[in-house]
Amino acid sequence: MIVASPRPGSFVHALAEAAASTLSEAGHEVRFHDLYVERFNPVLDPAEAATTRTADESAFTVGADPLTTRHRRELYTADTLVVAHPNWWGKPPAIMAGWIDRVIVAGVAYRLDSAEGEPTCLLRLQRLIVLNTGDTAPERESKVFGDPLSAIWERCIGAYLGDATVERLLASPLSGSSPEQRETWLARARRIAAPG
């Protein structure tokens, strides 16, 4: 579970905790990472920038500090990946974008034999769960902006995750939402996270 919101106690955290508790109650080991609390370094080292790196032990450590290496190893063995973050200008916060750049890398998450080729997933991942908050009505987000977070998680990153199913919750507009609406979103996060 990867959380990227700079505000402790945010609704992003509440969604992540709802999903985490559901997975834990179902008997899954949950490794919860709050990128801001961990002070994850989102800056890509030039050594990490290869897109056609082979899958071997060096892929876990090349250019990586110990925390990034840990994240890569945990992703490599995960059955489910849950990411939770706000929608900032149609994209994840920079710390989450840096996590993507530094953790979902060639040789760990996928193999790409050539720049023109199709990726081969190296993960055993079965599910990707994306929990987003925003302040734009979902209809406007889709019609006016083309739902850029869907493009990022479902169509771009999802394409590198093999047969993993992608499920996404957009809790929006969050500003001015009622306690009842927030409870509905939390219940949906629990349903999405529930195995099977």
Secondary structure, DSSP 4 states (H G I P E B T S, - for coil): -EE--SSTT-HHHHHHHHHHHHHHHTT-----EEHHHHT---PPPGGG--SS--SSTHHHHTT--HHHHHHHHHHHH-SEEEEEEE-BTTB--HHHHHHHHHHS-BTTTEE-SSTTS--EE-----EEEEEEE-SS-HHHHHHTT--HHHIIIIIIIGGGSTT-EEEEEEE---TT--HHHHHHHHHHHHHHHS--
